[in-house]
Each structure stands twice: as C-alpha cells, then as structure tokens.
C-alpha cells in the first residue's frame, strides 16, 4: 500500500500541469496514481480510448512474453547435460569410474569365491 492509502490523504491537483509534473516523476512519487486518475477524469473521450487500446496492447504483449517464457522453461526441463570439464577433471572422472568398476569386479570375484 502506498502512503496515500494508509494516511487517508488524497492529493488534490489544481491543474493538469501539476498533475502532469507529478506523473512525469514516475512511480517513485507517491502521488503518481492520483495524478493519473485526475488526468484520466479530465481527458477527452479519444484520449481515453487511446489509453484503453494501449493498455490492451501491453497486456497482450505481456501475455505473449509469458507464453514464450513457459516454452523456454519447458525446453529447459528436457535433459540437456553440458559437460565442460577441463582435461584434469576428465582424468579425475575417468579414474573414479575405473576405481568403481574395479571395486565391483572385486566384490563379484569375492562373492563367487565364497559361493564355491
């Protein structure tokens, strides 16, 4: 909630110029919403129609961006493993694999000897 909502104070603009100056400062100004409402109340019907059209276009663009993000996320869920190891890391992985295989062979060999 903005500070306007908590204190109950609603700024009153005496002219469109002061409301425009407030609106140009951006959303960091706590009165930007009141300035926008003041200007929309006094806007010509054509301007209101243009604002509605621009809002609809932005909403559709956001919807398309969301859809594209969902597609990208789905593509990322596919198993795509990229291993960019240095030669030393590959050597370490190979040694660990060889050690694991040697351990399995030793376990199987001892199991067959005890079974006999």
MODA-V709811 format. One record per helix or strand of 2 or more residues. SS is the DSSP state (hx for helix, st for strand). FROM is the first residue (numbers start at 1). LEN is the number of residues. Records with the same first field share a line. If there is no record, write none. Layout:
# MODA-V709811
SS=FROM-LEN + FROM-LEN
This chain:
# MODA-V709811
hx=3-5 + 16-9 + 32-11 + 45-33 + 87-29
